[in-house]
C-alpha cells in the first residue's frame, strides 16, 4: 500500500504543507470533561475561538497567502454561522469534525451515522457546502467508520497518526478508497500552549511552554518533513494559538515556512484529490 520512494507533488513541488485548524469552540473540552455543558466557564474560553481569534487568524492567513482547512463541529457552525461563512468566503476549506466533538470510537454505529447526517444538514443550511473532509475529534474510530464517512460524501480523513504521507484506506462495498492525511501530535498547539485550570489536563502541566521553544520545535518538524518530501499537516486551534502573543508566534512560523520555494501549500481537500488521482487506478 505504501511506496518507499519519495512522494510526488504537483507542478514540480518537492513537499507539501497542509495547514489545518480545529475550530472546536467550547466543544473541544468535552473530550476532557463531560460536564462541560453545565460549566459556563468553558463557553467563554471556547467561544473565544470563533468569535475573537478566527477573524485575526484569517487576516494573517491572507497576508501569507496560505490556503487552510478548518475542521469544524457542526454545533459550532450553528452557533457562529457568520464567522464560519467567512472562512469559506476567504477561500479556505471547511470540513467535518463531529457535531459536538464526539469520540467516534465510543459512539455506536447508528449514532455515528446520525452525527454525519446532522453535520451534512447543518453545513448545507448555513454554509451551502458539502464538505469532503473529516477529522475525528478523538483521534480514533471503529473499523466500520470509513464506510460511514464515504456514505456521507467524505473523500478523505485527517484523523490518524501512523504515517507522514497520505495513504489510501480501502472501504468495503466502495470502489474508491478513502484518503487518509495523517497528523502529528508534535504539531498540535494544545501540547505546548493550552492552559486548563480544571480539569488538570495533561496531569501536572499547569503552565504553557516557552514560545521560543514551541516555535523552534514546529520549525524543526516542518524542515524535517519538507526535506524528506513528505506531507505535514497541523492540529492547531484558534482558541489556543489565535491570541495576540501567539499570533506573533504563528507569524514567525509562517515566515519560516514561506522561505522555501519547493513546498506545495494546499488545503487537505486538494491534497486528497491529488493523492487519489496519482495513486488510485481502479
Secondary structure, 3 states (H helix, E strand, C coil): CCCCCCCCCHHHCCEEEECEEEECHHHHHHHCCHHHHHCHHHHHHHHHHHHHHHHHHHHHHHHHCCCCEEEECHHHHHHCHHHHHHHHHCCCEEEECCCCCCCCCCCCHHHHHHHHHHHHHHHHHHHCCCCCEECCCCCCCCCCHHHHHHHCCCCEECCCCCCCCCEEECCCCCCCCEEECCCCHHHECHHHHCCCCCCCCCCCCCCCCCHHHHHHHHHHHHHHHHHCCCEEECEECHHHHCCHHHHHHHHHHHHHHCCCCCEEECCHHHHHHHHHHHHCCC
